[in-house]
Amino acid sequence: FRGVTVGVMEPPDGVGFIGFLARQPSGYEAIAEVDTRTLAIDTDAFVGILEDRFALMFGGIRQLSAQLLEANKGSSEAAADPVVDEEDCPTTPLDLVERLVRMSNHGVFTNSNLDAVMALARRQVERRWQPGERIWSEGDISDSGFSIRHGRVRCWNEAGDRRFKGGAGFGLGFLEGLAGVPRRVNAEAETVVVALVDQISTVVDVLEDNSDLA
């Protein structure tokens, strides 16, 4: 990428998949360093297979989630310090319509099937944590993810190479849940935190019924 090597792929790794799944150019070149034998598949054929075989689709989601977790290790998110106005702290939970509108305005769901977004919104649960309250600990089961509605969450791991803060609109825990790995960080409320919580099992069920969203 721009003359910089961003990775070396070896069997059984693949290249080019992220670009066509994102419907965007890959942004990098792939160059064979030695004699290489590869297996290629047509984009339309592969998308058709993913739509018909959710197990294969979810296997790809799980692998990509794990790779993104590793890529974010030690990232510049450590400098993030979201501003929180305590006067704006919500006192009443969002109703179903408000949750639906909030999700529909998020980039991930902008062009998604409304029924799929509704299925997720119906099963979201709004929760609140007080300053200093532990939300989860490193090594806990990753059975849920949440989108912060208000407040600031401090995250860190015991090794000290993952440290960041998240504020309103920030999502936490989804990559770990989809990757099927334990929590990689401790998460603690720095302020009053209000968040919408999704069970990973619910997310997977909705993805299985809506291949475009997946």
C-alpha positions as CSV (number, residue, x, y, z in Angstrom):
1,F,0.0,0.0,0.0
2,R,1.7,3.2,-1.2
3,G,5.0,1.4,-1.4
4,V,4.7,0.0,2.1
5,T,4.3,-3.8,2.8
6,V,1.3,-4.2,4.9
7,G,1.4,-8.0,5.2
8,V,2.7,-11.3,3.8
9,M,0.2,-13.9,3.0
10,E,0.9,-17.6,3.0
11,P,-1.3,-20.8,2.7
12,P,-4.1,-21.0,3.6
13,D,-4.5,-17.1,3.6
14,G,-6.6,-15.4,0.9
15,V,-6.4,-12.0,-0.8
16,G,-8.9,-9.7,-2.4
17,F,-12.0,-10.8,-0.4
18,I,-12.3,-7.7,1.7
19,G,-12.4,-5.4,-1.3
20,F,-15.3,-7.1,-3.0
21,L,-17.2,-7.6,0.2
22,A,-16.9,-3.9,0.8
23,R,-17.8,-3.2,-2.8
24,Q,-14.7,-1.0,-3.0
25,P,-11.3,-1.2,-4.6
26,S,-8.8,-3.1,-2.4
27,G,-6.4,-0.2,-2.2
28,Y,-3.3,-2.4,-2.3
29,E,-1.3,-4.5,-4.7
30,A,-0.7,-8.3,-4.3
31,I,2.6,-9.5,-5.7
32,A,3.9,-13.1,-5.8
33,E,7.3,-13.2,-4.2
34,V,7.9,-16.9,-5.2
35,D,6.2,-19.4,-7.6
36,T,2.6,-19.5,-6.3
37,R,-0.4,-21.7,-7.0
38,T,-3.7,-20.1,-6.2
39,L,-7.4,-20.9,-6.4
40,A,-9.6,-18.1,-7.7
41,I,-13.4,-17.7,-7.5
42,D,-15.7,-15.3,-9.4
43,T,-17.1,-12.6,-7.2
44,D,-20.8,-13.2,-8.1
45,A,-20.4,-16.9,-7.6
46,F,-18.8,-16.4,-4.2
47,V,-21.5,-13.9,-3.0
48,G,-24.2,-16.4,-4.1
49,I,-22.5,-19.2,-2.1
50,L,-22.4,-16.9,1.0
51,E,-26.1,-16.1,0.7
52,D,-27.0,-19.8,0.5
53,R,-24.6,-21.0,3.2
54,F,-24.7,-19.0,6.3
55,A,-22.1,-21.2,8.1
56,L,-19.6,-20.1,5.5
57,M,-20.7,-16.5,5.8
58,F,-20.4,-16.6,9.5
59,G,-17.0,-18.3,9.4
60,G,-15.8,-15.3,7.3
61,I,-17.3,-12.8,9.8
62,R,-15.6,-14.6,12.7
63,Q,-12.2,-14.6,11.0
64,L,-12.4,-11.0,9.9
65,S,-13.5,-9.9,13.4
66,A,-10.5,-11.7,14.9
67,Q,-8.2,-10.1,12.4
68,L,-9.6,-6.6,13.2
69,L,-9.2,-7.2,16.9
70,E,-5.5,-8.0,16.3
71,A,-5.0,-5.1,14.0
72,N,-6.4,-2.7,16.6
73,K,-3.9,-3.9,19.2
74,G,-1.9,-0.9,20.5
75,S,-3.8,1.5,18.2
76,S,-3.9,5.3,18.5
77,E,-7.4,5.0,20.2
78,A,-5.4,5.4,23.4
79,A,-5.5,9.2,22.8
80,A,-9.3,9.4,22.5
81,D,-11.0,11.3,25.3
82,P,-14.6,11.9,24.4
83,V,-16.2,15.0,25.8
84,V,-19.2,14.3,28.0
85,D,-21.8,16.8,29.1
86,E,-23.4,15.5,32.2
87,E,-26.4,17.8,31.8
88,D,-27.4,15.9,28.7
89,C,-27.5,12.5,30.5
90,P,-30.8,10.9,29.5
91,T,-33.3,10.1,32.3
92,T,-35.7,7.9,30.3
93,P,-34.9,5.0,28.0
94,L,-35.4,5.1,24.3
95,D,-38.7,3.6,23.0
96,L,-38.7,1.1,20.1
97,V,-39.2,3.8,17.5
98,E,-36.4,5.9,18.8
99,R,-34.1,2.9,18.9
100,L,-35.1,2.1,15.3
101,V,-34.4,5.7,14.1
102,R,-31.0,5.7,16.0
103,M,-29.9,2.5,14.3
104,S,-31.2,3.5,10.8
105,N,-29.0,6.6,11.0
106,H,-25.9,4.5,11.6
107,G,-23.7,3.9,8.6
108,V,-23.9,0.1,9.0
109,F,-27.7,0.0,8.8
110,T,-28.4,2.9,6.4
111,N,-29.2,0.7,3.4
112,S,-30.2,-2.4,5.4
113,N,-33.5,-4.2,5.2
114,L,-35.9,-2.4,7.7
115,D,-37.2,-5.7,9.0
116,A,-33.6,-6.7,10.0
117,V,-33.0,-3.4,11.8
118,M,-36.4,-3.8,13.5
119,A,-35.5,-7.3,14.7
120,L,-32.4,-6.0,16.4
121,A,-34.0,-2.9,17.8
122,R,-36.8,-4.9,19.4
123,R,-34.4,-7.0,21.4
124,Q,-32.0,-4.3,22.5
125,V,-31.9,-3.6,26.2
126,E,-30.9,-0.2,27.6
127,R,-28.5,-0.3,30.6
128,R,-26.9,2.3,32.9
129,W,-23.6,2.2,34.9
130,Q,-22.4,4.6,37.5
131,P,-18.9,6.2,37.5
132,G,-16.2,3.6,38.6
133,E,-18.5,0.6,37.9
134,R,-16.9,-2.3,36.1
135,I,-18.8,-3.2,33.0
136,W,-16.8,-6.3,32.3
137,S,-13.3,-7.7,33.0
138,E,-10.6,-9.1,30.7
139,G,-11.2,-12.8,30.1
140,D,-15.0,-12.6,30.6
141,I,-17.3,-14.4,28.1
142,S,-18.1,-12.1,25.2
143,D,-21.8,-12.7,24.9
144,S,-22.9,-9.1,24.2
145,G,-21.9,-5.8,22.6
146,F,-23.2,-2.4,23.3
147,S,-23.5,1.0,21.7
148,I,-22.9,3.9,24.0
149,R,-25.7,6.4,24.1
150,H,-24.2,8.7,26.7
151,G,-21.0,8.8,28.9
152,R,-17.4,7.7,28.6
153,V,-16.0,4.2,29.1
154,R,-12.3,3.5,29.9
155,C,-10.8,0.3,28.5
156,W,-7.5,-1.3,29.1
157,N,-5.8,-4.7,29.4
158,E,-3.4,-6.0,32.0
159,A,-0.5,-6.3,29.5
160,G,-0.8,-2.5,28.8
161,D,-0.9,-2.7,25.0
162,R,-4.6,-2.0,24.6
163,R,-5.9,1.2,26.1
164,F,-8.6,3.5,24.8
165,K,-11.8,5.4,25.7
166,G,-15.2,5.4,24.0
167,G,-18.0,7.9,24.1
168,A,-21.4,8.4,22.6
169,G,-21.9,6.4,19.4
170,F,-18.9,4.1,20.2
171,G,-19.5,0.4,19.9
172,L,-17.8,-2.0,22.3
173,G,-17.6,-5.8,22.5
174,F,-19.1,-6.7,19.2
175,L,-15.8,-7.8,17.5
176,E,-14.9,-10.0,20.5
177,G,-18.4,-11.5,20.5
178,L,-18.5,-12.2,16.7
179,A,-14.9,-13.5,16.8
180,G,-15.9,-16.0,19.6
181,V,-13.0,-14.9,21.9
182,P,-13.1,-13.7,25.6
183,R,-13.0,-10.1,26.4
184,R,-9.7,-8.6,25.5
185,V,-9.9,-5.6,27.8
186,N,-11.4,-4.4,31.1
187,A,-14.2,-1.9,30.6
188,E,-15.1,0.6,33.3
189,A,-17.5,3.6,33.4
190,E,-15.7,6.9,33.9
191,T,-18.9,8.8,34.0
192,V,-22.5,7.8,34.1
193,V,-22.8,5.5,31.1
194,V,-26.0,4.7,29.2
195,A,-25.8,2.1,26.5
196,L,-28.0,-0.1,24.3
197,V,-27.0,-3.7,24.7
198,D,-27.3,-6.4,22.0
199,Q,-26.8,-10.1,22.7
200,I,-24.4,-11.6,20.2
201,S,-26.7,-14.6,19.8
202,T,-29.5,-12.3,18.7
203,V,-27.1,-10.5,16.2
204,V,-26.1,-13.8,14.7
205,D,-29.8,-14.9,14.4
206,V,-30.6,-11.7,12.5
207,L,-27.6,-12.0,10.3
208,E,-28.5,-15.5,9.3
209,D,-31.9,-14.3,8.1
210,N,-30.6,-11.2,6.3
211,S,-27.6,-12.0,4.1
212,D,-27.2,-8.4,2.9
213,L,-26.8,-7.1,6.4
214,A,-24.3,-9.9,7.2
